[in-house]
Amino acid sequence: MPDHRHRALGAALAGLLLTAPADAGAVLDYVGTYVWHEDEASFGGFSGLEISADGNSFHALSDRAYLYWGRIERDPRGIVRDMVVAGRAHLQDSKGVPLPPGYIGDSEGLAIGDNNDTWVSFEGFIRIARYDDPDKPAVTLPPPPHIAGMGQNAGLEALAIRKDGTVIAVPEKSLTEAMPFTVLAFADGTWSEMTQIRRDPRWLPVGADFGPDGWFYLLERNFHGILGFSSRVRRMHLSNAGVTDEEILLETSPLQYDNLEGISVWDDGTGIRLTMMSDDNFLFVQRTEIVEYRLRADNHHP
């Protein structure tokens, strides 16, 4: 595991960066990083994130089936200064039994609909659950189709909801490094294979969101062993006809940030902002980071 000196150096360097994408169509500017601490035993392991449209409140999902929510305190420049917890819930199965950590309760993806319905994807016992109230039992849904490459630790990691209410899920792995990721869609009570997204070897989906601009934003991770993680954000237009206008917005260096797994995209009044959160794996050598970037006005795309 990397030590605290390496992580501190990575965080310091990140604060000095204006990060340019691999494609010239858009630029992400670094806004800030906040390290979040709480003394609760259930705090940590955050894999899913949703930020409200005004950027002032949050929902965060741990991989042990705990959902936290509250408000975000920001300074006059809009930089996160505190995460104030207002509530938390231990998610239940459809019979009202709290989900245990591990195979049954390995919650990974989070999406919240217009009616405040909460959707959660799991990668142990692979499924998606809906919660009309996070303190009440899960609503039973039909199981998603099995995609080649999906397994106990490679389930539906990235989850998002389109404007029309369609739930989009992307598995963490495909069968081989040369095969694209299959995008699943859930609408009107039925699953379908919507389209495919190109896979680049070693980059694996860990989070997703539809921005207010209509783009689909995909957060991906690359694990470098003792050198930690690097992260990448791609955006694209996603439809049944396929993927168009794909571009890489961000690619970080190993140790620049911790294990970024959750992403939420919103409009801060001056442009699109990307908020990402790291999963500390409940390890003292890792931390829960809130990392934000702002998308500079893109004249390349109408």
Secondary structure, DSSP 8 states (H G I E B T S, - for coil): ---HHHHHHHHHHHHT-----SSTT--EEEEEEEEE----TT---EEEEEE-TTSSEEEEEETTSEEEEEEEEE-TT--EEEEEEEEEEE-B-TTS-B--TTTTT-EEEEEE-TT--EEEEETTTTEEEEESSTTS--B--------TT-BTTBSEEEEEE-TTS-EEEEES--SSTTS-EEEEEEETTEEEEEEEE---TT-EEEEEEE-TTS-EEEEEEEE-GGG-EEEEEEEEEEETTEEEEEEEEEE--TTSSS-EEEEEEEE-SSSEEEEEEE--TT-TTS-EEEEEEEE---SS--
